[in-house]
Amino acid sequence: MSDDILVLVEHRAGTVLDPTFELLGRARALAAETGGQAIAVVLGSGVDPLVATLGAADRVIAVDDPAFAEFSPSSYQAALVPIVRDRSPRLVLVANTGPGMDVASGLSAATGLALAAYATGVALEGGAPVVTCQLYAGKIDARVRFADGRGIATVVAGSFPVESGMAAGSPPVERLGPPATDGRIRFKALLAPEAGDVDITRETVLVSVGRGVGEQENLELVEELATALGGAVSVSRPLADAGWLPRSRQVGKSGLKVKPRLYLALGISGAPEHLEGMRGADLIIAVNTDPRAPIFSVAHYGAVADLLDVAQALTRRLAG
């Protein structure tokens, strides 16, 4: 077993995604403790522009082939399994996204490495990784140790500073040939959702509402507050599933990731899937009747109160 920390680089449309930089920064800190290296693994077609942004890594392993032009779990696994087996890293860090969890679970099954999912913290104790994971919709934090001292962790976006993994540098690049794949799974097309009436990813103020709103007609109060604040209304997944607002308004892992200046969460408990989509907001204010709601763990300010009372009071105050 080596003391290295491997990070799987996630990218889309020629851009490395923020969760990768979070993981690179954390990997670099962990590698400084283990005495190993923070190694970024990037799979793609025409990866040199991606490699140029990975200056925080001590080393980059690149597999550059048209087969990786689009994400395919079977192709990724075929490339990653021999890399992990040959390097035998102390820890493999993967973003807790749809593609990331797909890859991590397959990699765990193929290599026998234990997998800790929905991680919000990764540290070393006695040289061994200890991963903090969210359980039961984020209501419990579990500290996970790997029996043999090494494993895989999928980390929720927003757990570490993005800037920590954006250092300048020119790490050495090890280029590997493409692996043989069975070709049973092939990429066909990427279907983008229909454009919505509001692009919540561009809003500076979001008033986000969850099941705590009660009835659909209560959304009118939330809309009035959002208008008074000069922002827009977004929702958690249950309300999007119910069709109360378009899917384009949904915040979370299966919705959109947002980074407004103000995120006002009304009646949202704060499941990991939702937190993943809004942790990057500059200011988070949460209102919930449950004082133990996980949303309070990421909120800068919170109120244990009825969201309708708060929405009405704020709207009146803003109206003068």
Sine and cosine of phi, psi and omega as CSV:
sin_phi,cos_phi,sin_psi,cos_psi,sin_omega,cos_omega
0.00,0.00,0.75,-0.66,0.04,-1.00
-1.00,-0.01,0.11,-0.99,0.04,-1.00
-0.99,-0.16,0.22,0.98,-0.07,-1.00
-0.98,0.20,0.42,-0.91,0.10,-1.00
-0.88,-0.47,0.87,-0.49,0.00,-1.00
-1.00,-0.10,0.65,-0.76,0.06,-1.00
-0.83,-0.56,0.82,-0.57,0.09,-1.00
-0.99,0.13,0.84,-0.55,-0.02,-1.00
-0.99,0.16,0.84,-0.54,0.08,-1.00
-0.97,-0.24,0.76,-0.65,-0.05,-1.00
-0.61,-0.79,0.35,-0.94,0.03,-1.00
-0.47,-0.88,0.72,-0.69,0.03,-1.00
0.81,0.58,0.64,0.77,0.07,-1.00
0.98,0.19,0.25,0.97,-0.04,-1.00
-0.77,-0.64,0.75,-0.66,0.10,-0.99
-0.95,0.31,0.75,-0.66,-0.07,-1.00
-0.99,0.14,0.47,-0.88,-0.09,-1.00
-0.80,0.59,-0.66,0.75,0.00,-1.00
-0.83,0.56,-0.50,0.86,0.04,-1.00
-0.90,0.43,-0.67,0.74,0.01,-1.00
-0.91,0.41,-0.59,0.81,0.10,-1.00
-0.85,0.52,-0.72,0.69,-0.05,-1.00
-0.93,0.36,-0.60,0.80,0.03,-1.00
-0.89,0.45,-0.68,0.73,0.03,-1.00
-0.88,0.47,-0.67,0.74,0.00,-1.00
-0.94,0.34,-0.64,0.77,0.02,-1.00
-0.88,0.48,-0.63,0.78,0.01,-1.00
-0.90,0.44,-0.66,0.75,0.03,-1.00
-0.92,0.40,-0.66,0.75,0.01,-1.00
-0.92,0.39,-0.66,0.75,0.00,-1.00
-0.90,0.43,-0.52,0.85,0.05,-1.00
-0.90,0.43,-0.50,0.87,0.03,-1.00
-0.99,0.17,-0.62,0.78,-0.05,-1.00
-0.99,0.16,-0.35,0.94,-0.10,-0.99
1.00,0.08,0.16,0.99,0.02,-1.00
-0.99,-0.16,-0.42,-0.91,-0.02,-1.00
-0.85,-0.52,0.49,-0.87,0.18,-0.98
-1.00,-0.02,0.92,-0.38,-0.11,-0.99
-0.92,-0.39,0.85,-0.52,0.06,-1.00
-1.00,-0.04,0.74,-0.68,0.03,-1.00
-0.92,-0.40,0.89,-0.45,-0.04,-1.00
-0.87,-0.50,0.79,-0.61,0.04,-1.00
-0.90,-0.44,0.75,-0.66,0.00,-1.00
0.05,-1.00,-0.13,-0.99,0.06,-1.00
-0.88,-0.48,0.89,-0.45,-0.11,-0.99
0.96,0.29,0.85,0.52,-0.17,-0.99
-1.00,0.05,-0.10,1.00,-0.09,-1.00
-0.82,0.57,-0.68,0.73,0.06,-1.00
-0.88,0.48,-0.53,0.85,0.05,-1.00
-0.94,0.34,-0.71,0.71,0.00,-1.00
-0.85,0.53,-0.59,0.81,-0.04,-1.00
-0.90,0.45,-0.32,0.95,-0.01,-1.00
-0.99,-0.10,0.01,1.00,-0.11,-0.99
-0.98,-0.17,0.65,0.76,-0.06,-1.00
-0.91,0.42,-0.32,0.95,0.01,-1.00
-0.97,0.25,-0.26,0.96,0.00,-1.00
-0.98,0.19,0.49,-0.87,0.12,-0.99
-0.99,0.17,-0.46,0.89,0.00,-1.00
-0.43,-0.90,0.51,-0.86,0.04,-1.00
-0.85,-0.53,0.75,-0.66,0.15,-0.99
-0.96,-0.27,0.85,-0.53,-0.08,-1.00
-0.86,-0.51,0.75,-0.67,0.15,-0.99
-0.89,-0.46,0.95,-0.32,-0.12,-0.99
-0.92,-0.39,0.95,-0.33,-0.06,-1.00
-0.35,-0.94,0.57,-0.82,0.03,-1.00
-0.83,0.56,-0.40,0.92,0.02,-1.00
-0.89,0.46,-0.35,0.94,-0.02,-1.00
-0.96,-0.28,0.32,0.95,0.03,-1.00
-0.88,0.48,-0.55,0.84,0.07,-1.00
-0.78,-0.63,0.42,-0.91,-0.05,-1.00
-0.92,0.40,0.74,-0.67,0.13,-0.99
-0.63,-0.78,0.87,-0.48,-0.05,-1.00
-0.86,0.52,-0.62,0.79,-0.02,-1.00
-0.94,0.35,-0.64,0.77,0.03,-1.00
-0.92,0.39,-0.69,0.72,0.02,-1.00
-0.88,0.48,-0.70,0.71,-0.01,-1.00
-0.90,0.44,-0.64,0.77,0.01,-1.00
-0.87,0.49,-0.55,0.83,0.01,-1.00
-0.99,0.15,-0.61,0.79,-0.13,-0.99
-0.98,0.18,-0.57,0.82,-0.06,-1.00
-0.83,0.56,-0.77,0.63,0.02,-1.00
-0.91,0.41,-0.53,0.85,0.04,-1.00
-0.90,0.44,-0.73,0.68,-0.01,-1.00
-0.92,0.38,-0.64,0.77,0.01,-1.00
-0.91,0.41,-0.65,0.76,-0.03,-1.00
-0.95,0.32,-0.65,0.76,-0.07,-1.00
-1.00,0.08,-0.45,0.89,-0.01,-1.00
0.74,0.67,0.85,0.53,-0.07,-1.00
-0.94,0.35,0.36,-0.93,0.07,-1.00
-0.92,0.40,-0.59,0.80,-0.08,-1.00
-0.45,-0.89,0.62,-0.78,0.12,-0.99
-0.92,-0.40,0.84,-0.54,-0.01,-1.00
-0.96,-0.29,0.77,-0.64,-0.03,-1.00
-0.72,-0.69,0.61,-0.79,0.05,-1.00
-0.91,0.40,0.63,-0.77,-0.02,-1.00
-0.99,0.12,0.86,0.52,0.04,-1.00
-0.95,-0.32,0.04,-1.00,0.05,-1.00
-0.84,0.54,-0.83,0.56,0.05,-1.00
-0.88,0.48,-0.64,0.77,-0.04,-1.00
-0.89,0.46,-0.70,0.71,0.00,-1.00
-0.94,0.35,-0.54,0.84,0.06,-1.00
-0.88,0.47,-0.74,0.67,-0.01,-1.00
-0.92,0.38,-0.72,0.70,-0.09,-1.00
-0.89,0.46,-0.66,0.75,-0.01,-1.00
-0.92,0.40,-0.66,0.75,0.04,-1.00
-0.92,0.40,-0.63,0.78,0.02,-1.00
-0.91,0.42,-0.64,0.77,0.04,-1.00
-0.89,0.46,-0.71,0.70,-0.01,-1.00
-0.90,0.43,-0.61,0.79,-0.08,-1.00
-0.98,0.21,-0.52,0.86,-0.08,-1.00
-0.98,-0.21,-0.27,0.96,-0.06,-1.00
0.99,0.13,0.07,1.00,0.04,-1.00
-0.97,0.25,0.65,-0.76,0.04,-1.00
-0.93,0.36,0.50,-0.87,-0.04,-1.00
-0.86,-0.52,0.79,-0.61,0.11,-0.99
-0.93,-0.37,0.88,-0.47,-0.09,-1.00
-0.97,-0.25,0.27,-0.96,0.00,-1.00
0.81,0.58,0.71,0.70,-0.01,-1.00
-0.98,0.18,0.63,-0.78,0.10,-1.00
-0.86,-0.50,-0.08,1.00,0.03,-1.00
-0.43,-0.90,0.60,-0.80,0.04,-1.00
-0.67,-0.75,0.82,-0.57,-0.02,-1.00
-0.63,-0.78,0.05,-1.00,0.07,-1.00
-0.86,-0.51,0.70,-0.71,0.11,-0.99
-0.74,-0.67,0.89,-0.45,-0.08,-1.00
0.90,0.43,0.46,0.89,0.00,-1.00
0.99,0.11,-0.08,1.00,-0.03,-1.00
-0.96,-0.27,0.61,-0.79,0.00,-1.00
-0.91,0.41,0.66,-0.75,0.14,-0.99
-0.79,-0.61,0.85,-0.53,-0.11,-0.99
-0.92,-0.39,0.77,-0.64,0.09,-1.00
-1.00,-0.05,0.85,-0.52,-0.07,-1.00
-0.85,-0.53,0.52,-0.86,0.05,-1.00
-1.00,0.00,0.74,-0.68,0.05,-1.00
-0.83,-0.56,0.35,-0.94,0.07,-1.00
0.78,0.63,0.85,0.52,0.04,-1.00
0.85,0.53,0.55,0.83,0.08,-1.00
0.99,0.10,0.09,1.00,-0.04,-1.00
-0.99,0.16,-0.27,0.96,0.00,-1.00
-0.74,-0.67,0.70,-0.72,0.14,-0.99
-0.98,-0.19,0.81,-0.59,0.02,-1.00
-0.93,-0.36,0.67,-0.74,0.09,-1.00
-0.99,-0.10,0.87,-0.49,-0.12,-0.99
-0.94,-0.35,0.78,-0.62,0.12,-0.99
-0.91,-0.41,0.62,-0.78,0.04,-1.00
-1.00,0.04,0.74,-0.68,-0.10,-0.99
-0.84,0.54,-0.63,0.78,-0.03,-1.00
-0.98,-0.20,0.23,0.97,0.10,-1.00
0.99,0.16,0.15,0.99,0.03,-1.00
-0.51,-0.86,0.45,-0.89,-0.03,-1.00
-0.04,-1.00,-0.25,-0.97,-0.02,-1.00
-0.84,-0.54,0.65,-0.76,0.06,-1.00
-0.75,-0.66,0.75,-0.66,0.16,-0.99
-0.99,-0.16,0.81,-0.58,-0.19,-0.98
-0.94,-0.34,0.75,-0.66,0.00,-1.00
-0.92,0.40,0.69,-0.72,0.02,-1.00
-0.86,0.51,0.62,-0.78,-0.01,-1.00
1.00,-0.03,0.01,1.00,-0.03,-1.00
-0.96,0.28,-0.46,0.89,-0.02,-1.00
-0.71,-0.70,0.35,-0.94,0.00,-1.00
-0.92,0.40,0.72,-0.69,0.05,-1.00
-0.89,0.46,-0.64,0.77,-0.09,-1.00
-0.89,0.46,-0.41,0.91,-0.04,-1.00
-0.91,0.42,-0.35,0.94,-0.02,-1.00
-0.94,-0.35,0.32,0.95,-0.05,-1.00
-0.91,-0.42,0.49,0.87,0.00,-1.00
-0.94,0.35,0.50,-0.87,0.07,-1.00
-0.97,0.24,0.49,-0.87,0.02,-1.00
0.27,-0.96,0.22,-0.98,0.03,-1.00
-0.73,-0.68,0.97,0.26,-0.02,-1.00
-0.92,0.40,0.46,-0.89,0.07,-1.00
-0.89,0.46,0.56,-0.83,-0.05,-1.00
-0.90,-0.43,0.83,-0.56,0.09,-1.00
-0.98,-0.19,0.89,-0.47,-0.07,-1.00
-0.98,-0.20,0.79,-0.61,-0.01,-1.00
-0.91,-0.40,0.49,-0.87,0.06,-1.00
-0.97,0.25,0.34,-0.94,-0.01,-1.00
-0.94,0.35,0.55,-0.83,0.03,-1.00
-0.99,0.16,0.29,-0.96,0.12,-0.99
-0.98,0.21,0.73,-0.69,0.03,-1.00
-0.83,-0.56,0.37,-0.93,-0.04,-1.00
-0.99,0.14,-0.22,0.98,0.07,-1.00
0.94,0.34,0.22,0.98,-0.04,-1.00
-0.96,0.30,-0.43,0.90,0.04,-1.00
-0.90,-0.43,0.86,-0.52,-0.02,-1.00
-0.80,-0.60,0.63,-0.78,0.04,-1.00
-0.95,0.32,0.73,-0.68,0.01,-1.00
-0.95,-0.32,-0.79,0.61,-0.05,-1.00
-0.27,-0.96,0.44,-0.90,0.10,-1.00
-0.96,-0.29,0.91,-0.42,-0.06,-1.00
-0.98,-0.18,0.91,-0.43,0.01,-1.00
-1.00,0.10,0.57,-0.82,0.04,-1.00
-0.92,0.39,0.39,-0.92,0.04,-1.00
-0.90,0.43,0.57,-0.82,0.00,-1.00
-0.88,0.47,0.71,-0.71,0.00,-1.00
-1.00,-0.04,0.02,-1.00,-0.02,-1.00
-0.97,0.25,-0.39,0.92,0.00,-1.00
-0.70,-0.71,0.70,-0.72,0.09,-1.00
-1.00,-0.09,1.00,-0.10,-0.09,-1.00
-0.92,0.38,-0.31,0.95,0.02,-1.00
-0.95,0.31,-0.25,0.97,-0.02,-1.00
-0.96,-0.26,-0.05,1.00,-0.02,-1.00
-0.98,0.19,0.63,-0.77,0.05,-1.00
-1.00,0.03,-0.34,0.94,0.04,-1.00
-0.75,-0.66,0.81,-0.59,0.06,-1.00
-0.81,-0.59,0.77,-0.64,0.17,-0.98
-0.97,-0.25,0.95,-0.30,-0.13,-0.99
-0.96,-0.27,0.70,-0.72,-0.12,-0.99
-0.80,-0.60,0.56,-0.83,-0.01,-1.00
-0.84,-0.54,-0.34,-0.94,-0.08,-1.00
-0.89,0.46,-0.36,0.93,0.01,-1.00
-0.89,0.45,-0.19,0.98,0.01,-1.00
-0.94,0.35,-0.34,0.94,0.07,-1.00
0.99,0.11,-1.00,0.01,-0.08,-1.00
-0.96,-0.28,0.46,-0.89,-0.04,-1.00
-0.88,0.48,-0.57,0.82,-0.02,-1.00
-0.91,0.42,-0.32,0.95,0.03,-1.00
-0.95,0.30,-0.23,0.97,0.05,-1.00
-0.88,0.48,-0.41,0.91,0.01,-1.00
-0.88,0.48,-0.63,0.78,0.05,-1.00
-0.90,0.44,-0.63,0.77,0.01,-1.00
-0.92,0.38,-0.65,0.76,0.05,-1.00
-0.87,0.49,-0.67,0.74,0.00,-1.00
-0.89,0.46,-0.65,0.76,0.03,-1.00
-0.91,0.40,-0.69,0.72,0.01,-1.00
-0.87,0.49,-0.66,0.75,0.03,-1.00
-0.90,0.44,-0.67,0.74,0.01,-1.00
-0.90,0.44,-0.51,0.86,0.01,-1.00
-1.00,0.06,-0.13,0.99,-0.04,-1.00
0.97,0.25,0.50,0.87,-0.04,-1.00
-0.81,-0.59,-0.38,-0.92,-0.03,-1.00
-0.72,-0.69,0.28,-0.96,0.02,-1.00
-0.99,-0.10,0.72,-0.69,0.14,-0.99
-0.81,-0.58,0.19,-0.98,-0.09,-1.00
-0.67,-0.74,0.31,-0.95,0.15,-0.99
-0.99,0.11,0.14,-0.99,-0.12,-0.99
-0.86,0.51,-0.68,0.73,-0.04,-1.00
-0.83,0.56,-0.60,0.80,-0.01,-1.00
-0.96,0.28,-0.56,0.83,0.08,-1.00
-0.93,0.37,-0.65,0.76,0.03,-1.00
-0.88,0.47,-0.57,0.82,-0.01,-1.00
-0.98,0.22,-0.17,0.99,0.02,-1.00
0.98,0.17,0.29,0.96,-0.02,-1.00
-0.94,0.35,-0.55,0.83,0.12,-0.99
-0.65,-0.76,0.35,-0.94,-0.03,-1.00
-0.88,0.48,0.41,-0.91,0.04,-1.00
-0.85,0.52,-0.43,0.90,0.01,-1.00
-0.92,0.39,-0.18,0.98,0.05,-1.00
-0.99,-0.13,-0.01,1.00,-0.09,-1.00
-0.99,0.15,0.75,-0.66,0.07,-1.00
-0.98,-0.21,0.69,-0.73,0.07,-1.00
0.64,-0.76,-0.05,-1.00,-0.05,-1.00
-0.86,0.50,-0.66,0.76,0.01,-1.00
-1.00,-0.04,0.08,1.00,0.07,-1.00
-0.88,-0.47,-0.85,-0.53,-0.03,-1.00
-0.85,-0.52,0.52,-0.86,0.09,-1.00
-1.00,-0.08,0.79,-0.62,-0.08,-1.00
-0.83,-0.55,0.45,-0.89,0.03,-1.00
-0.66,-0.76,0.87,0.49,0.00,-1.00
-0.96,0.28,0.22,-0.98,0.11,-0.99
-0.94,0.33,-0.57,0.82,0.04,-1.00
-0.75,-0.66,0.78,-0.62,0.09,-1.00
-0.84,-0.55,0.95,-0.31,0.01,-1.00
-0.98,-0.19,0.95,-0.32,-0.08,-1.00
-0.99,-0.13,0.91,-0.41,-0.04,-1.00
-0.93,-0.37,0.90,-0.44,0.06,-1.00
0.92,0.39,0.48,0.87,0.03,-1.00
-0.94,-0.33,0.84,-0.54,-0.05,-1.00
-0.94,0.35,-0.61,0.79,0.04,-1.00
0.98,-0.20,0.76,0.65,0.11,-0.99
-0.89,0.45,0.46,-0.89,-0.02,-1.00
-0.79,0.61,-0.61,0.79,-0.01,-1.00
-0.88,0.47,-0.57,0.82,0.02,-1.00
-0.98,0.21,-0.70,0.71,-0.01,-1.00
-0.85,0.53,-0.56,0.83,0.00,-1.00
-0.87,0.49,-0.45,0.89,-0.06,-1.00
-1.00,-0.01,-0.20,0.98,-0.11,-0.99
-0.70,-0.72,0.07,1.00,-0.05,-1.00
-0.88,0.47,-0.40,0.92,-0.06,-1.00
-0.99,0.15,0.03,1.00,0.01,-1.00
-0.89,0.45,0.58,-0.82,-0.01,-1.00
-0.91,0.42,-0.67,0.75,-0.02,-1.00
-0.70,-0.72,0.83,-0.56,-0.01,-1.00
-0.89,-0.46,0.83,-0.55,0.06,-1.00
-0.86,-0.51,0.80,-0.60,-0.07,-1.00
-0.89,-0.46,0.64,-0.77,0.10,-1.00
-0.79,-0.61,0.84,-0.54,-0.03,-1.00
-0.39,-0.92,0.54,-0.84,0.02,-1.00
-0.98,0.19,-0.25,0.97,0.00,-1.00
-0.99,-0.11,0.94,-0.35,-0.03,-1.00
-0.91,0.42,-0.27,0.96,0.00,-1.00
-0.99,-0.16,0.16,0.99,0.00,-1.00
-0.87,0.50,0.73,-0.68,-0.04,-1.00
-0.85,0.52,-0.38,0.93,-0.01,-1.00
-0.85,0.52,-0.50,0.87,-0.01,-1.00
-0.93,0.37,-0.35,0.94,-0.01,-1.00
-0.95,0.32,-0.35,0.94,0.01,-1.00
-0.93,-0.37,-0.13,0.99,-0.05,-1.00
-0.98,0.22,0.61,-0.79,0.11,-0.99
-0.98,0.20,-0.56,0.83,0.06,-1.00
-0.67,-0.74,0.53,-0.85,-0.01,-1.00
-0.54,-0.84,0.42,-0.91,0.06,-1.00
-0.69,-0.73,0.79,-0.61,0.10,-0.99
-1.00,0.03,0.99,-0.13,-0.12,-0.99
-0.31,-0.95,0.17,-0.98,0.08,-1.00
-0.97,0.23,0.79,-0.61,-0.10,-0.99
-0.90,0.44,-0.53,0.85,-0.01,-1.00
-0.93,0.38,-0.64,0.77,0.06,-1.00
-0.88,0.47,-0.69,0.72,-0.02,-1.00
-0.92,0.40,-0.70,0.72,-0.02,-1.00
-0.87,0.49,-0.69,0.72,0.00,-1.00
-0.91,0.41,-0.68,0.73,-0.02,-1.00
-0.91,0.42,-0.68,0.73,0.01,-1.00
-0.91,0.41,-0.66,0.75,-0.01,-1.00
-0.89,0.45,-0.68,0.73,0.04,-1.00
-0.89,0.46,-0.67,0.74,-0.02,-1.00
-0.91,0.42,-0.67,0.74,-0.01,-1.00
-0.94,0.35,-0.45,0.89,0.02,-1.00
-0.97,0.25,-0.16,0.99,0.05,-1.00
1.00,-0.08,0.00,0.00,0.00,0.00
